[in-house]
Amino acid sequence: MSLMNGKTRRSLGECLEAVHAKTPLIHNITNYVTVNDVANALLACGGSPIMSDEPKDVYEITSICGGLNINIGTLNERSIEAMMIAGARAKELGHVVLLDPVGAGASTLRTTTAQTIVNKIHPDVIRGNISEIKTLAKGSGTTKGVDADAADTVTEDNLDDMVNFVKAFAAKTGSVIAITGAIDLVADENVCYVIRNGRKEMSRITGTGCQLSTVCAAYAVANPDNKVDAVAAAVCLMGLAGEIGWSRMQDGDGNSTYRNRIIDAIFNMDSKTLEAGAKYEIR
């Protein structure tokens, strides 16, 4: 533990160990493209998954969990209803809620659904790419499908402005904001972690962001008084797992193998490895 801006900070390794000790149960309302990988990534990091997007089921399901991961990647009217029911119940119980606004800015339905969740549910954590987060902050955006627009990339040249932007959005929403890309930013209103772990090849796998969201939810549940540190630890974990997984690729391996190697690296991660391999600064 150490002090940061008058608040006790929890180290990345301590955040990881808390997840392993508590095995947080996370209710996932996630997209059907990546649902299996989401469950396996959560198991690998030390959490426990349960999936349900049936409106008649989610009130009870989310009640027995510690956290709720809402992913809008494959929206329909039924799942939107389930998100609102589960989100309201989770907040009533004081559970952690994470929003992954997949594709916000790509369609009116995605954008309005994500904004409604932000305004009515008030998620503890919002994790997305820069285009998705800008869409939520400004009300419209230029998301390229479910990928960030190239014009929105976080770079060394615009890093100071992006740090100020993410802190301001965190202050406005009261949420921990995680922007993931070539450079990752994790912030509350006071501090911003600038993280440089990961591999560009991770973008060739469908679902690494979805996996990260459920891992972030588990870390936030296991570290309730240190959510910004916990989410930063989860982001470092995922990026480092991408590096480790890539280092173990062999001739003939492709993106399917890489997906499994990343999940294996998450499974085998310990606090010492995470602390040694995490590349970050705090601003």
MOMOTA-V920187 format. One record per backbone hydrogen bond with DSSP energy under -0.5 kcal/mol. NH is the residue of the N-H (numbers start at 0). CO is the residue of the C=O. If there is no record, write none. Layout:
# MOMOTA-V920187
nh;co
NH;CO
NH;CO
This chain:
# MOMOTA-V920187
nh;co
1;8
3;6
6;3
8;1
14;10
15;11
16;12
17;13
18;14
19;15
20;16
21;17
22;18
25;23
25;47
26;66
27;25
27;49
28;26
28;68
29;27
33;30
34;30
37;33
38;34
39;35
40;36
41;37
42;38
43;39
44;40
45;41
45;42
46;41
47;23
49;25
51;27
54;52
56;53
57;53
58;54
60;56
61;57
62;58
63;59
63;60
64;61
65;24
66;24
67;95
68;26
69;67
69;97
70;28
70;68
71;99
74;71
79;75
80;76
81;77
82;78
83;79
84;80
85;81
86;82
87;83
88;84
89;85
90;86
91;87
92;88
93;89
93;90
94;89
95;65
97;67
98;124
99;69
100;98
101;99
103;100
104;106
105;102
106;102
110;106
111;107
112;108
113;109
114;110
115;111
116;112
117;113
118;114
119;115
120;116
121;116
121;117
123;96
124;96
125;175
126;98
127;177
132;128
133;129
134;130
135;131
136;132
137;133
138;134
143;146
144;142
146;143
151;148
152;149
154;152
158;155
161;157
162;158
163;159
164;160
165;161
166;162
167;163
168;164
169;165
170;166
171;167
172;168
173;169
174;169
175;123
176;186
177;125
178;176
178;184
179;127
179;177
183;194
184;178
185;192
186;176
187;190
192;185
193;191
193;280
194;183
194;192
195;278
197;238
201;198
202;199
203;200
204;201
206;204
207;204
210;206
211;207
212;208
213;209
214;210
215;211
216;212
217;213
218;214
219;215
220;216
221;217
222;218
223;220
225;222
229;225
230;226
231;227
232;228
233;229
234;230
235;231
236;232
237;233
238;234
239;235
240;236
241;237
242;238
243;239
244;240
245;241
246;242
247;243
247;244
248;245
252;249
257;253
258;254
259;255
260;256
261;257
262;258
263;259
264;260
265;261
266;262
267;263
268;264
268;265
273;269
274;270
275;271
276;272
277;273
279;277
280;193
282;191
